[in-house]
Amino acid sequence: MAEKVRYYLEQSVPELEDLTKKGLFEKNEITMIMRRRTDFEHRIQGRGSKPRDFLKYAEFEGNLEKLRKKRYTRLSKVGLVDQKPSLSDWAGSRRILFIFDRATRRYPGDLSIWSQYLKFAKSNGAIKVIYKVYSRLLQLQPRNVDAWLSAAKYEFETNANAKGARVLFQRALRFNPESLELWLSYAQFELTYISRLLARRKVLGLITKKQQEDHLEAEKEKLALALSKDKENEMDDDVIALPTTTGEDDMKEELKHLPEADMNMLGNPETNPALRGDVALTVFDLCIPAILKTIPEYSTVVNEQDKAFEIVYKFLQLFDHFEDLNRDYLYMHILNYLQNKYPQDTRTLLIDVTLPIRTITSSSEELAATLQLSINKFMAYKLKLTSVEQKTKLVNMFVEYLEAQFLDEENKPSAKTEALLRAIIKKCKSS
C-alpha cells in the first residue's frame, strides 16, 4: 500500500512545483497540501476505506482548485503571475477526475459517486470523460433506469443528438421493459423533438418541400466540412458504448422497427405521420403489452386492466403538455385502443366523454361549445347503459371530473361561469 501511495503522490510533484514557480502557493502551503494528500491516499488505499473518503478527497481537491483560480485571477490583474498556460492550469481538474475514476472502480455500485463524477465532468466540460463514464455506468448497471434517462437527457438536451438519445432509449427499454417511467420518457422525447423540429421550420420559414430540401442540403454540407476524421472502423470517444443484450430479446426487435423521426423528414404533419406524433403512439402501443407481460399470472396485488388504465392516464397527461401538436389526433389513438380492448369499462366511457374538455379552462372562449359536446356524449352513454350501478358510477366520475377541472380553488371561475357549471352538474346528477 505504501508503494501505491508514494507513486500517486509523486505524480503531483511537477504540478506543485509549477504552483510554487508561479507564486500561487508558498512552500509551507505546499507542504500542507502534500500532508493532506498523503492522509487521503492512506485512507482510500486502506481496507477500511469507504465511499465518503473518496468524496472528501475530491472535495478537498475541488476547494484547492477554487483557491488556485481565485489567486490566479487576482494576481494576473496586477501582472504578478505568469499567464502562459502550464501544467498547474489543468492538473487540478484532472486529479479530481482521476479520484472519481478510482472511486467508481473501487465502489461500482455506489450511485452517489457516479452522480458526483458526472456532475463534476459536466461542470468542467470534459465531454470525452462524460461519454466514458456513461459507457462504464451503463455496462455495469444496465438495469439502472435513472442512468439511462440521464444519458439520454445529456445526449438530447446538451449535445442536441436526437439520434443518439433515441438509440439509448431503445436499448434501455430492451433491458427494462417493465419501467413505465422509461416508456413515458421515450414518448416525451419523441414528442419534444417533433415540436422543436416544427418550431424550427416555422422560424426559418421552411414551409414548402423545396425549401426544406435546400435547407437540408446546406446542413449536410456544413456537417461534411465539420467531420474531419474517419470514424467508421474505430471506437469514437464521443459515443456512449452500450451494453449488449444476451439471449432472446424480450422486445422481439420491435423497437428496431419504430418509424424514424429525424431532421431528414420532409413534408408537414398532414402528409407525414411521423410529424403528427406517430412514433410516440407506437411507443404507447408497445408499452402496454410489455408492461402487462411482467405482471405475475396469479397476482392478487396488480390487476392487468387497472394497470392498463394507469398507463393510459399517464400518456394522456403527457399529451396534454404539447399544445403545438395535434393533441386530438394523439388522444383518439388512445381512445380507439380502449374502445377495442375495454369497451364496457366505465373509465373508457369517461375518457371519451371528457376528451373535448381535457385542455379547456373555465376562462376559455371555447368552454360553452366544448362543454356542450361533452355533455351530449355523457347523456348518450347514460341512455345506453342498462346497469343502474354503472350509470351511477359514470355520473359520479363525470361530476368529480367537472369539479376538479373547472371549480378548483386555485383557478376559481367567474360567478357567471360557476353558476352555469353548478347547474350543469346538478342536471347531470338528477337526469
LOMIGU-445020 format. One line per field, with one value per residue (C-alpha): residue number from 1; residue in one letter; x, y, z. Coordinates in steps of 0.25 Angstrom, whole numbers, plus 5000, padded with zeros to 4 digits. Layout:
N
n	(NUM / ...)
res	(A / ...)
px	(X / ...)
py	(Y / ...)
pz	(Z / ...)
***
This chain:
431
n	(1 / 2 / 3 / 4 / 5 / 6 / 7 / 8 / 9 / 10 / 11 / 12 / 13 / 14 / 15 / 16 / 17 / 18 / 19 / 20 / 21 / 22 / 23 / 24 / 25 / 26 / 27 / 28 / 29 / 30 / 31 / 32 / 33 / 34 / 35 / 36 / 37 / 38 / 39 / 40 / 41 / 42 / 43 / 44 / 45 / 46 / 47 / 48 / 49 / 50 / 51 / 52 / 53 / 54 / 55 / 56 / 57 / 58 / 59 / 60 / 61 / 62 / 63 / 64 / 65 / 66 / 67 / 68 / 69 / 70 / 71 / 72 / 73 / 74 / 75 / 76 / 77 / 78 / 79 / 80 / 81 / 82 / 83 / 84 / 85 / 86 / 87 / 88 / 89 / 90 / 91 / 92 / 93 / 94 / 95 / 96 / 97 / 98 / 99 / 100 / 101 / 102 / 103 / 104 / 105 / 106 / 107 / 108 / 109 / 110 / 111 / 112 / 113 / 114 / 115 / 116 / 117 / 118 / 119 / 120 / 121 / 122 / 123 / 124 / 125 / 126 / 127 / 128 / 129 / 130 / 131 / 132 / 133 / 134 / 135 / 136 / 137 / 138 / 139 / 140 / 141 / 142 / 143 / 144 / 145 / 146 / 147 / 148 / 149 / 150 / 151 / 152 / 153 / 154 / 155 / 156 / 157 / 158 / 159 / 160 / 161 / 162 / 163 / 164 / 165 / 166 / 167 / 168 / 169 / 170 / 171 / 172 / 173 / 174 / 175 / 176 / 177 / 178 / 179 / 180 / 181 / 182 / 183 / 184 / 185 / 186 / 187 / 188 / 189 / 190 / 191 / 192 / 193 / 194 / 195 / 196 / 197 / 198 / 199 / 200 / 201 / 202 / 203 / 204 / 205 / 206 / 207 / 208 / 209 / 210 / 211 / 212 / 213 / 214 / 215 / 216 / 217 / 218 / 219 / 220 / 221 / 222 / 223 / 224 / 225 / 226 / 227 / 228 / 229 / 230 / 231 / 232 / 233 / 234 / 235 / 236 / 237 / 238 / 239 / 240 / 241 / 242 / 243 / 244 / 245 / 246 / 247 / 248 / 249 / 250 / 251 / 252 / 253 / 254 / 255 / 256 / 257 / 258 / 259 / 260 / 261 / 262 / 263 / 264 / 265 / 266 / 267 / 268 / 269 / 270 / 271 / 272 / 273 / 274 / 275 / 276 / 277 / 278 / 279 / 280 / 281 / 282 / 283 / 284 / 285 / 286 / 287 / 288 / 289 / 290 / 291 / 292 / 293 / 294 / 295 / 296 / 297 / 298 / 299 / 300 / 301 / 302 / 303 / 304 / 305 / 306 / 307 / 308 / 309 / 310 / 311 / 312 / 313 / 314 / 315 / 316 / 317 / 318 / 319 / 320 / 321 / 322 / 323 / 324 / 325 / 326 / 327 / 328 / 329 / 330 / 331 / 332 / 333 / 334 / 335 / 336 / 337 / 338 / 339 / 340 / 341 / 342 / 343 / 344 / 345 / 346 / 347 / 348 / 349 / 350 / 351 / 352 / 353 / 354 / 355 / 356 / 357 / 358 / 359 / 360 / 361 / 362 / 363 / 364 / 365 / 366 / 367 / 368 / 369 / 370 / 371 / 372 / 373 / 374 / 375 / 376 / 377 / 378 / 379 / 380 / 381 / 382 / 383 / 384 / 385 / 386 / 387 / 388 / 389 / 390 / 391 / 392 / 393 / 394 / 395 / 396 / 397 / 398 / 399 / 400 / 401 / 402 / 403 / 404 / 405 / 406 / 407 / 408 / 409 / 410 / 411 / 412 / 413 / 414 / 415 / 416 / 417 / 418 / 419 / 420 / 421 / 422 / 423 / 424 / 425 / 426 / 427 / 428 / 429 / 430 / 431)
res	(M / A / E / K / V / R / Y / Y / L / E / Q / S / V / P / E / L / E / D / L / T / K / K / G / L / F / E / K / N / E / I / T / M / I / M / R / R / R / T / D / F / E / H / R / I / Q / G / R / G / S / K / P / R / D / F / L / K / Y / A / E / F / E / G / N / L / E / K / L / R / K / K / R / Y / T / R / L / S / K / V / G / L / V / D / Q / K / P / S / L / S / D / W / A / G / S / R / R / I / L / F / I / F / D / R / A / T / R / R / Y / P / G / D / L / S / I / W / S / Q / Y / L / K / F / A / K / S / N / G / A / I / K / V / I / Y / K / V / Y / S / R / L / L / Q / L / Q / P / R / N / V / D / A / W / L / S / A / A / K / Y / E / F / E / T / N / A / N / A / K / G / A / R / V / L / F / Q / R / A / L / R / F / N / P / E / S / L / E / L / W / L / S / Y / A / Q / F / E / L / T / Y / I / S / R / L / L / A / R / R / K / V / L / G / L / I / T / K / K / Q / Q / E / D / H / L / E / A / E / K / E / K / L / A / L / A / L / S / K / D / K / E / N / E / M / D / D / D / V / I / A / L / P / T / T / T / G / E / D / D / M / K / E / E / L / K / H / L / P / E / A / D / M / N / M / L / G / N / P / E / T / N / P / A / L / R / G / D / V / A / L / T / V / F / D / L / C / I / P / A / I / L / K / T / I / P / E / Y / S / T / V / V / N / E / Q / D / K / A / F / E / I / V / Y / K / F / L / Q / L / F / D / H / F / E / D / L / N / R / D / Y / L / Y / M / H / I / L / N / Y / L / Q / N / K / Y / P / Q / D / T / R / T / L / L / I / D / V / T / L / P / I / R / T / I / T / S / S / S / E / E / L / A / A / T / L / Q / L / S / I / N / K / F / M / A / Y / K / L / K / L / T / S / V / E / Q / K / T / K / L / V / N / M / F / V / E / Y / L / E / A / Q / F / L / D / E / E / N / K / P / S / A / K / T / E / A / L / L / R / A / I / I / K / K / C / K / S / S)
px	(5000 / 5011 / 5017 / 5004 / 5002 / 5017 / 5014 / 5001 / 5008 / 5020 / 5011 / 5007 / 5021 / 5022 / 5009 / 5013 / 5026 / 5019 / 5009 / 5022 / 5029 / 5016 / 5016 / 5002 / 5005 / 5016 / 5025 / 5019 / 5005 / 5011 / 5016 / 5002 / 4995 / 5005 / 5002 / 4987 / 4988 / 4997 / 4986 / 4975 / 4983 / 4985 / 4970 / 4965 / 4976 / 4973 / 4964 / 4954 / 4952 / 4938 / 4932 / 4931 / 4946 / 4947 / 4937 / 4944 / 4957 / 4950 / 4944 / 4958 / 4964 / 4952 / 4954 / 4969 / 4966 / 4956 / 4966 / 4977 / 4967 / 4964 / 4979 / 4982 / 4971 / 4975 / 4990 / 4988 / 4981 / 4993 / 5003 / 5009 / 5007 / 5012 / 4999 / 5006 / 4998 / 5005 / 5003 / 4996 / 4985 / 4979 / 4985 / 4975 / 4963 / 4970 / 4973 / 4959 / 4954 / 4965 / 4960 / 4945 / 4950 / 4957 / 4945 / 4936 / 4945 / 4946 / 4931 / 4924 / 4910 / 4910 / 4902 / 4905 / 4920 / 4915 / 4906 / 4917 / 4927 / 4917 / 4913 / 4928 / 4931 / 4919 / 4923 / 4937 / 4932 / 4940 / 4932 / 4940 / 4941 / 4926 / 4924 / 4933 / 4927 / 4913 / 4918 / 4924 / 4912 / 4902 / 4911 / 4912 / 4897 / 4888 / 4876 / 4878 / 4867 / 4872 / 4885 / 4879 / 4870 / 4882 / 4890 / 4878 / 4875 / 4890 / 4890 / 4878 / 4878 / 4893 / 4898 / 4886 / 4888 / 4874 / 4878 / 4888 / 4877 / 4867 / 4877 / 4879 / 4864 / 4862 / 4874 / 4869 / 4855 / 4861 / 4867 / 4856 / 4843 / 4835 / 4839 / 4827 / 4836 / 4845 / 4834 / 4828 / 4841 / 4843 / 4830 / 4832 / 4846 / 4840 / 4828 / 4838 / 4847 / 4836 / 4831 / 4845 / 4846 / 4833 / 4836 / 4850 / 4844 / 4834 / 4844 / 4853 / 4841 / 4843 / 4829 / 4830 / 4836 / 4847 / 4851 / 4853 / 4861 / 4870 / 4872 / 4875 / 4886 / 4892 / 4892 / 4899 / 4910 / 4913 / 4913 / 4922 / 4932 / 4932 / 4935 / 4950 / 4953 / 4949 / 4940 / 4936 / 4945 / 4949 / 4942 / 4939 / 4942 / 4929 / 4920 / 4913 / 4917 / 4904 / 4903 / 4898 / 4886 / 4888 / 4879 / 4865 / 4861 / 4848 / 4844 / 4846 / 4853 / 4840 / 4847 / 4856 / 4844 / 4839 / 4837 / 4849 / 4848 / 4860 / 4864 / 4863 / 4847 / 4841 / 4826 / 4817 / 4808 / 4797 / 4806 / 4816 / 4810 / 4823 / 4822 / 4808 / 4814 / 4813 / 4826 / 4821 / 4808 / 4816 / 4823 / 4809 / 4805 / 4818 / 4817 / 4805 / 4807 / 4822 / 4818 / 4806 / 4815 / 4823 / 4811 / 4811 / 4800 / 4793 / 4796 / 4785 / 4792 / 4792 / 4781 / 4784 / 4772 / 4775 / 4790 / 4786 / 4777 / 4788 / 4797 / 4787 / 4785 / 4800 / 4800 / 4788 / 4795 / 4807 / 4800 / 4793 / 4806 / 4809 / 4800 / 4807 / 4803 / 4790 / 4786 / 4772 / 4780 / 4788 / 4776 / 4768 / 4778 / 4778 / 4762 / 4762 / 4771 / 4762 / 4749 / 4755 / 4761 / 4751 / 4739 / 4730 / 4739 / 4733 / 4747 / 4747 / 4733 / 4738 / 4751 / 4742 / 4733 / 4744 / 4753 / 4747 / 4749 / 4762 / 4770 / 4759 / 4759 / 4748 / 4752 / 4754 / 4745 / 4742 / 4737 / 4722 / 4723 / 4733 / 4725 / 4712 / 4719 / 4724 / 4710 / 4703 / 4713 / 4710 / 4695 / 4696 / 4705 / 4696 / 4683 / 4690 / 4695 / 4685 / 4692 / 4688 / 4701 / 4709 / 4700 / 4703 / 4718 / 4718 / 4710 / 4719 / 4732 / 4727 / 4723 / 4736 / 4744 / 4736 / 4738 / 4753 / 4755 / 4746 / 4743 / 4757 / 4760 / 4773 / 4767 / 4753 / 4744 / 4735 / 4722 / 4714 / 4723 / 4722 / 4707 / 4706 / 4715 / 4708 / 4695 / 4701 / 4706 / 4692 / 4686 / 4695 / 4692 / 4677 / 4675)
py	(5000 / 5010 / 5008 / 5012 / 5024 / 5028 / 5026 / 5035 / 5046 / 5046 / 5049 / 5062 / 5067 / 5074 / 5081 / 5086 / 5091 / 5099 / 5105 / 5110 / 5115 / 5123 / 5129 / 5124 / 5116 / 5117 / 5106 / 5104 / 5103 / 5092 / 5084 / 5085 / 5081 / 5069 / 5065 / 5065 / 5057 / 5047 / 5045 / 5044 / 5034 / 5025 / 5026 / 5021 / 5011 / 5004 / 4992 / 5001 / 5011 / 5016 / 5023 / 5036 / 5036 / 5038 / 5048 / 5056 / 5055 / 5060 / 5072 / 5075 / 5076 / 5084 / 5094 / 5095 / 5097 / 5108 / 5115 / 5114 / 5120 / 5132 / 5135 / 5133 / 5143 / 5153 / 5153 / 5153 / 5166 / 5173 / 5165 / 5157 / 5143 / 5137 / 5135 / 5126 / 5112 / 5102 / 5089 / 5094 / 5101 / 5087 / 5077 / 5081 / 5077 / 5065 / 5060 / 5061 / 5053 / 5042 / 5042 / 5039 / 5029 / 5021 / 5022 / 5017 / 5005 / 5002 / 5004 / 5002 / 5000 / 5014 / 5023 / 5035 / 5034 / 5033 / 5045 / 5053 / 5049 / 5052 / 5066 / 5070 / 5065 / 5073 / 5085 / 5085 / 5082 / 5069 / 5063 / 5051 / 5047 / 5049 / 5039 / 5029 / 5030 / 5027 / 5016 / 5009 / 5012 / 5006 / 4994 / 4991 / 4995 / 4992 / 4991 / 5005 / 5013 / 5027 / 5024 / 5022 / 5034 / 5043 / 5038 / 5041 / 5054 / 5058 / 5054 / 5061 / 5074 / 5076 / 5071 / 5072 / 5058 / 5053 / 5040 / 5036 / 5039 / 5030 / 5019 / 5020 / 5020 / 5007 / 5000 / 5004 / 4998 / 4985 / 4984 / 4990 / 4987 / 4988 / 5002 / 5011 / 5024 / 5019 / 5017 / 5031 / 5038 / 5032 / 5037 / 5050 / 5051 / 5048 / 5058 / 5069 / 5066 / 5067 / 5080 / 5086 / 5082 / 5088 / 5101 / 5102 / 5100 / 5111 / 5121 / 5118 / 5119 / 5105 / 5103 / 5097 / 5084 / 5090 / 5100 / 5088 / 5080 / 5092 / 5095 / 5080 / 5080 / 5092 / 5085 / 5073 / 5081 / 5088 / 5074 / 5069 / 5080 / 5078 / 5064 / 5063 / 5049 / 5035 / 5028 / 5016 / 5005 / 5011 / 5014 / 5028 / 5035 / 5043 / 5031 / 5024 / 5009 / 5002 / 4989 / 4977 / 4968 / 4953 / 4942 / 4944 / 4959 / 4961 / 4973 / 4963 / 4974 / 4982 / 4995 / 4994 / 4996 / 5009 / 5020 / 5029 / 5043 / 5052 / 5064 / 5057 / 5057 / 5065 / 5070 / 5074 / 5068 / 5066 / 5058 / 5051 / 5043 / 5043 / 5059 / 5056 / 5048 / 5034 / 5030 / 5033 / 5026 / 5014 / 5015 / 5014 / 5002 / 4995 / 5000 / 4993 / 4979 / 4980 / 4984 / 4975 / 4963 / 4966 / 4964 / 4951 / 4942 / 4940 / 4953 / 4958 / 4971 / 4977 / 4975 / 4976 / 4984 / 4994 / 4995 / 4997 / 5009 / 5015 / 5015 / 5021 / 5032 / 5035 / 5036 / 5045 / 5054 / 5054 / 5058 / 5070 / 5077 / 5078 / 5090 / 5092 / 5077 / 5072 / 5066 / 5061 / 5052 / 5047 / 5045 / 5038 / 5027 / 5024 / 5025 / 5015 / 5005 / 5006 / 5004 / 4992 / 4986 / 4990 / 4996 / 4993 / 4999 / 5012 / 5018 / 5017 / 5024 / 5035 / 5037 / 5038 / 5048 / 5057 / 5057 / 5070 / 5078 / 5072 / 5084 / 5095 / 5104 / 5112 / 5125 / 5119 / 5125 / 5110 / 5106 / 5106 / 5099 / 5088 / 5086 / 5084 / 5074 / 5067 / 5067 / 5061 / 5050 / 5048 / 5047 / 5038 / 5028 / 5029 / 5025 / 5013 / 5008 / 4997 / 4995 / 5005 / 5003 / 5006 / 5019 / 5023 / 5021 / 5029 / 5040 / 5041 / 5040 / 5051 / 5061 / 5059 / 5062 / 5075 / 5079 / 5077 / 5083 / 5095 / 5098 / 5097 / 5107 / 5112 / 5115 / 5120 / 5123 / 5136 / 5136 / 5134 / 5122 / 5116 / 5117 / 5111 / 5099 / 5096 / 5096 / 5086 / 5077 / 5078 / 5073 / 5062 / 5057 / 5058 / 5053)
pz	(5000 / 5004 / 4990 / 4983 / 4992 / 4989 / 4974 / 4973 / 4982 / 4973 / 4961 / 4967 / 4969 / 4956 / 4958 / 4972 / 4967 / 4956 / 4966 / 4974 / 4962 / 4958 / 4972 / 4975 / 4987 / 4998 / 5002 / 5015 / 5008 / 4998 / 5010 / 5016 / 5003 / 5002 / 5016 / 5013 / 5001 / 5008 / 5018 / 5008 / 5000 / 5012 / 5015 / 5001 / 5000 / 5013 / 5015 / 5023 / 5013 / 5010 / 4998 / 5006 / 5007 / 4992 / 4992 / 5003 / 4996 / 4983 / 4991 / 4997 / 4983 / 4978 / 4989 / 4986 / 4971 / 4974 / 4983 / 4972 / 4962 / 4971 / 4974 / 4959 / 4955 / 4966 / 4963 / 4948 / 4949 / 4954 / 4946 / 4957 / 4951 / 4938 / 4930 / 4920 / 4921 / 4929 / 4936 / 4948 / 4940 / 4937 / 4947 / 4958 / 4950 / 4944 / 4958 / 4963 / 4951 / 4954 / 4968 / 4964 / 4954 / 4965 / 4973 / 4963 / 4961 / 4976 / 4978 / 4965 / 4972 / 4979 / 4971 / 4979 / 4974 / 4959 / 4961 / 4967 / 4956 / 4945 / 4951 / 4952 / 4938 / 4932 / 4940 / 4934 / 4920 / 4920 / 4908 / 4906 / 4920 / 4921 / 4910 / 4916 / 4930 / 4924 / 4916 / 4928 / 4937 / 4927 / 4924 / 4939 / 4943 / 4931 / 4940 / 4945 / 4939 / 4945 / 4938 / 4924 / 4926 / 4930 / 4918 / 4908 / 4914 / 4913 / 4898 / 4894 / 4903 / 4904 / 4891 / 4882 / 4877 / 4876 / 4868 / 4880 / 4890 / 4882 / 4882 / 4897 / 4900 / 4891 / 4897 / 4911 / 4908 / 4904 / 4918 / 4925 / 4918 / 4931 / 4934 / 4931 / 4934 / 4923 / 4913 / 4917 / 4916 / 4902 / 4897 / 4903 / 4896 / 4882 / 4884 / 4889 / 4877 / 4867 / 4874 / 4873 / 4859 / 4854 / 4862 / 4856 / 4842 / 4845 / 4850 / 4838 / 4828 / 4823 / 4818 / 4804 / 4801 / 4792 / 4803 / 4813 / 4803 / 4800 / 4815 / 4818 / 4807 / 4813 / 4827 / 4821 / 4814 / 4828 / 4834 / 4824 / 4826 / 4841 / 4841 / 4839 / 4843 / 4839 / 4849 / 4842 / 4847 / 4861 / 4874 / 4875 / 4889 / 4887 / 4886 / 4898 / 4897 / 4900 / 4907 / 4898 / 4901 / 4903 / 4900 / 4894 / 4893 / 4901 / 4892 / 4880 / 4872 / 4871 / 4875 / 4863 / 4854 / 4860 / 4850 / 4848 / 4853 / 4849 / 4842 / 4829 / 4830 / 4819 / 4817 / 4829 / 4839 / 4829 / 4819 / 4829 / 4840 / 4848 / 4849 / 4855 / 4867 / 4861 / 4867 / 4881 / 4878 / 4874 / 4887 / 4894 / 4886 / 4890 / 4905 / 4910 / 4906 / 4910 / 4924 / 4925 / 4922 / 4934 / 4944 / 4950 / 4945 / 4958 / 4964 / 4974 / 4976 / 4962 / 4952 / 4937 / 4934 / 4945 / 4941 / 4926 / 4930 / 4939 / 4927 / 4918 / 4928 / 4929 / 4914 / 4913 / 4923 / 4915 / 4902 / 4910 / 4910 / 4895 / 4891 / 4877 / 4873 / 4869 / 4882 / 4877 / 4868 / 4879 / 4889 / 4878 / 4877 / 4891 / 4891 / 4880 / 4887 / 4900 / 4891 / 4885 / 4897 / 4909 / 4902 / 4914 / 4925 / 4931 / 4930 / 4915 / 4914 / 4924 / 4915 / 4903 / 4909 / 4915 / 4903 / 4897 / 4911 / 4914 / 4911 / 4913 / 4925 / 4932 / 4925 / 4911 / 4900 / 4895 / 4908 / 4905 / 4891 / 4896 / 4909 / 4901 / 4893 / 4905 / 4912 / 4899 / 4899 / 4914 / 4912 / 4900 / 4908 / 4920 / 4912 / 4906 / 4920 / 4925 / 4939 / 4950 / 4957 / 4944 / 4942 / 4956 / 4954 / 4941 / 4947 / 4960 / 4952 / 4942 / 4953 / 4960 / 4947 / 4945 / 4959 / 4958 / 4945 / 4946 / 4961 / 4966 / 4978 / 4971 / 4958 / 4962 / 4950 / 4949 / 4957 / 4944 / 4939 / 4953 / 4953 / 4939 / 4943 / 4956 / 4949 / 4939 / 4950 / 4957 / 4943 / 4942 / 4955 / 4954 / 4940)
***
